[in-house]
């Protein structure tokens, strides 16, 4: 009959460790997310700036290429049969 109280104690201890670990993991996840959020915002802003610069370079290059093409002659198409 001594075994039953010992088993109840061990089950309670295991549940306590499990609940304590879950609370600890939840707290750590919250703190890590709070620490990373400002850095993620800064990286996102840098990526947005880089995307804007690349788009500007592409549009500028496209405008330069379009300005160099002769406007009087339409582009020639080749036929599929080779003639």
Secondary structure, DSSP 8 states (H G I E B T S, - for coil): -HHHHHHHHHHHHHHHHHHHHHHHHHHHHHHHHHHHHHHHHHHHHHHHHHHHHHHHHHHHHHHHHHHHS-SSS------TT--
